[in-house]
């Protein structure tokens, strides 16, 4: 038995249309050379991480020894083999905590994904540090950009072309840092200006995922396509592809091996 999020009752043709659309999107106007060589249901494990944090924001008024409670969800299957900060941020799913997990018994032809050990406090603290560093750097860059705007207004006819290039470079750096700060904020599900974070506990739940094995008709190269089996989005509530996990499994060799090992013995062709 596992603690899992119940799958939605999608019609088979809904999922087939999604897979077809993903193949067409990859090839744009050319006809796809890929075909579906196999499909299995994988119960993807996630850690529910309960924590509390202390923020420097004045609007949060709490006692010195009382932190702000929070929680996030981290993929428990891939957390041990991500190779970079960007890959780590791809496997957080705090929105999955909105769903209620129940006790389930996976079917005989379904697979339960393995879990990897991870230092939760070390991972979360490093991301908080990165978020704060990005915020500090943003203050300096925005100040420099503001000074550039002032100079531009005063001496617009005399400024060399290089000053415009500098302005574009500053704007690009600001956009990149702002995106990083906001991504960490959403992944950790915490406020900005966090000074300290403490993990209170964790447990594991499972999220139903369809794993499609796609093969190329010409060279037999293969890749995985991950489809969520729980409704999400707006009014239409259609099935959707997990773009980030799909990219991770196909770009990160170790993550791809984990998926292949998890489905070993299934109907997937070798």
Legacy VTK file of the C-alpha trace (Angstrom):
# vtk DataFile Version 3.0
C-alpha trace
ASCII
DATASET POLYDATA
POINTS 270 float
0.000 0.000 0.000
1.095 3.559 -0.646
-0.108 7.052 0.208
-0.969 8.483 -3.183
-2.912 11.124 -5.076
-5.850 9.388 -6.815
-5.596 9.569 -10.625
-8.266 11.416 -12.571
-10.579 9.495 -14.854
-9.260 10.567 -18.229
-10.506 8.977 -21.403
-7.846 7.068 -23.298
-8.287 9.215 -26.405
-7.617 12.377 -24.328
-4.172 11.103 -23.408
-3.522 9.863 -26.965
-4.328 13.316 -28.358
-1.943 14.891 -25.827
0.906 12.573 -26.850
0.243 13.252 -30.535
0.292 16.998 -29.926
3.611 16.726 -28.076
5.158 14.830 -30.993
3.884 17.445 -33.458
5.172 20.288 -31.263
8.672 18.791 -31.228
8.858 18.590 -35.024
6.848 21.755 -35.848
5.855 21.406 -39.526
7.741 18.168 -40.276
6.054 14.820 -39.734
7.304 13.159 -36.582
9.618 10.176 -37.016
8.835 9.022 -33.478
6.273 6.452 -32.454
5.011 5.153 -29.094
6.866 1.918 -28.357
5.472 1.360 -24.867
3.603 2.862 -21.933
3.407 2.161 -18.217
1.932 3.811 -15.123
4.591 4.928 -12.658
3.765 6.085 -9.148
6.239 8.942 -8.858
7.457 9.483 -5.256
7.557 12.935 -3.669
8.774 14.105 -0.286
6.386 16.350 1.611
8.813 18.574 3.545
7.418 20.405 6.567
9.447 23.362 7.781
9.417 26.712 9.533
11.375 29.835 8.714
12.268 33.195 10.153
11.940 36.190 7.835
13.448 39.657 7.995
10.257 41.173 6.591
8.708 43.577 9.089
5.193 42.588 8.118
5.715 39.179 9.706
5.365 39.736 13.439
6.115 36.640 15.461
7.979 35.727 18.599
11.712 35.200 18.257
11.393 31.463 18.891
8.334 30.968 16.662
8.918 30.425 12.940
6.472 30.702 10.061
5.137 27.239 9.124
5.472 26.146 5.495
5.669 23.042 3.327
6.838 22.053 -0.125
7.138 18.889 -2.214
10.330 17.548 -3.799
10.624 14.682 -6.278
12.068 11.810 -4.238
13.154 9.749 -7.240
15.389 12.281 -8.997
16.636 14.422 -6.085
19.733 12.270 -5.723
20.952 12.591 -9.311
20.320 16.192 -10.368
23.530 17.853 -11.551
22.795 21.541 -11.158
20.740 24.140 -9.363
18.468 24.544 -12.398
17.763 20.785 -12.465
17.011 20.824 -8.734
14.471 23.608 -9.178
12.786 21.550 -11.920
11.699 18.834 -9.463
9.891 20.864 -6.794
6.087 20.538 -6.881
4.543 22.540 -3.985
1.220 22.681 -5.866
0.848 18.901 -5.440
0.234 19.506 -1.730
-3.174 20.951 -2.605
-4.317 17.407 -3.379
-5.268 15.014 -0.609
-3.351 11.738 -0.529
-5.213 8.527 0.301
-4.163 4.938 0.908
-3.916 3.090 -2.424
-2.888 -0.333 -3.668
-1.088 -0.088 -7.059
-2.324 -2.477 -9.739
-0.159 -5.444 -10.684
0.957 -3.768 -13.923
1.815 -0.453 -12.244
5.236 0.498 -10.901
6.246 2.339 -7.736
9.255 4.612 -8.157
12.278 4.339 -5.826
13.328 7.122 -3.453
16.727 8.754 -2.909
18.146 10.096 0.334
18.638 13.846 0.535
19.808 16.400 3.107
16.633 18.495 3.220
17.986 21.215 5.480
21.178 21.532 3.415
19.255 21.767 0.130
16.683 24.277 1.398
19.268 26.435 3.186
21.455 26.622 0.070
18.481 27.763 -2.013
17.507 30.379 0.579
21.100 31.654 0.517
20.982 31.801 -3.282
17.701 33.720 -3.176
19.111 36.286 -0.751
22.295 36.697 -2.813
20.183 37.288 -5.917
18.142 39.913 -4.052
21.277 41.741 -2.890
22.728 41.727 -6.392
19.433 42.969 -7.825
19.551 46.033 -5.567
22.963 46.996 -6.946
22.068 46.294 -10.577
18.812 48.262 -10.407
20.658 51.172 -8.853
23.198 51.074 -11.694
20.416 50.875 -14.275
18.665 53.844 -12.677
21.874 55.901 -12.881
22.147 54.937 -16.549
18.613 56.213 -17.205
19.474 59.542 -15.549
22.602 59.930 -17.676
20.623 59.005 -20.771
18.031 61.716 -20.143
20.655 64.379 -19.475
23.094 63.575 -22.251
21.033 61.575 -24.756
22.622 63.286 -27.763
26.176 62.813 -26.502
26.113 59.238 -25.168
28.200 56.721 -27.150
26.595 53.552 -28.526
28.403 51.511 -25.848
26.241 53.009 -23.102
23.123 51.548 -24.728
24.817 48.148 -24.863
25.601 48.411 -21.147
21.963 49.209 -20.428
20.805 46.099 -22.292
23.324 43.927 -20.454
22.160 45.269 -17.090
18.517 44.663 -18.006
19.312 41.076 -19.056
21.138 40.378 -15.771
18.254 41.844 -13.770
15.709 39.703 -15.638
17.768 36.544 -15.038
18.266 37.195 -11.314
14.638 38.190 -10.854
13.520 34.941 -12.498
15.837 32.922 -10.227
14.602 34.690 -7.096
10.947 34.178 -8.027
11.509 30.532 -8.984
13.108 29.734 -5.620
10.291 31.611 -3.888
7.670 29.455 -5.664
9.569 26.167 -5.268
10.139 26.525 -1.531
6.696 28.036 -0.970
8.105 30.653 1.416
8.237 34.434 1.725
11.166 36.575 0.617
13.845 37.796 3.006
14.184 34.481 4.845
17.102 34.432 7.259
16.809 30.947 8.750
14.967 27.784 7.759
14.441 24.607 9.787
13.051 21.267 8.604
10.469 19.843 11.013
9.774 16.531 9.289
8.921 14.751 6.070
6.858 11.941 4.615
6.429 10.384 1.185
3.439 10.425 -1.140
3.059 9.178 -4.707
1.770 10.913 -7.811
0.382 8.901 -10.768
2.310 9.393 -14.011
2.157 7.757 -17.427
5.586 7.101 -18.882
5.661 6.779 -22.669
8.652 5.264 -24.435
9.135 6.997 -27.790
11.370 5.571 -30.512
12.683 7.025 -33.751
11.724 5.047 -36.858
15.026 5.763 -38.600
17.705 5.258 -35.956
15.778 3.645 -33.041
16.911 6.387 -30.653
14.528 6.542 -27.727
13.318 8.992 -25.109
10.665 9.229 -22.408
7.529 11.373 -22.249
5.976 11.960 -18.817
2.226 12.625 -18.593
0.470 13.626 -15.362
-2.606 11.546 -14.556
-4.184 14.125 -12.243
-6.326 16.944 -13.590
-4.856 20.427 -13.373
-5.287 23.810 -14.978
-8.424 25.796 -15.705
-11.975 24.910 -16.593
-11.199 22.280 -19.227
-9.168 20.061 -16.862
-7.288 18.165 -19.544
-4.302 15.835 -19.059
-0.942 17.533 -19.385
2.666 16.643 -20.050
5.206 17.243 -17.291
7.638 19.202 -19.453
10.315 19.551 -16.781
10.438 15.858 -15.847
10.395 14.926 -19.533
13.390 17.185 -20.192
15.210 15.933 -17.101
14.808 12.242 -17.966
16.084 12.803 -21.492
18.981 15.165 -20.721
20.230 13.734 -17.438
21.627 10.250 -18.021
21.285 9.125 -14.393
17.633 10.229 -14.208
16.942 8.381 -17.454
18.541 5.244 -16.027
16.315 5.493 -12.935
13.193 5.543 -15.099
14.476 2.648 -17.206
15.278 0.645 -14.067
11.900 1.428 -12.506
10.078 -0.031 -15.490
12.406 -3.005 -15.997
10.348 -6.112 -16.529
7.431 -4.214 -18.031
6.155 -4.494 -21.561
8.670 -1.894 -22.742
10.746 -3.322 -25.557
14.470 -3.545 -24.922
LINES 1 271
270 0 1 2 3 4 5 6 7 8 9 10 11 12 13 14 15 16 17 18 19 20 21 22 23 24 25 26 27 28 29 30 31 32 33 34 35 36 37 38 39 40 41 42 43 44 45 46 47 48 49 50 51 52 53 54 55 56 57 58 59 60 61 62 63 64 65 66 67 68 69 70 71 72 73 74 75 76 77 78 79 80 81 82 83 84 85 86 87 88 89 90 91 92 93 94 95 96 97 98 99 100 101 102 103 104 105 106 107 108 109 110 111 112 113 114 115 116 117 118 119 120 121 122 123 124 125 126 127 128 129 130 131 132 133 134 135 136 137 138 139 140 141 142 143 144 145 146 147 148 149 150 151 152 153 154 155 156 157 158 159 160 161 162 163 164 165 166 167 168 169 170 171 172 173 174 175 176 177 178 179 180 181 182 183 184 185 186 187 188 189 190 191 192 193 194 195 196 197 198 199 200 201 202 203 204 205 206 207 208 209 210 211 212 213 214 215 216 217 218 219 220 221 222 223 224 225 226 227 228 229 230 231 232 233 234 235 236 237 238 239 240 241 242 243 244 245 246 247 248 249 250 251 252 253 254 255 256 257 258 259 260 261 262 263 264 265 266 267 268 269
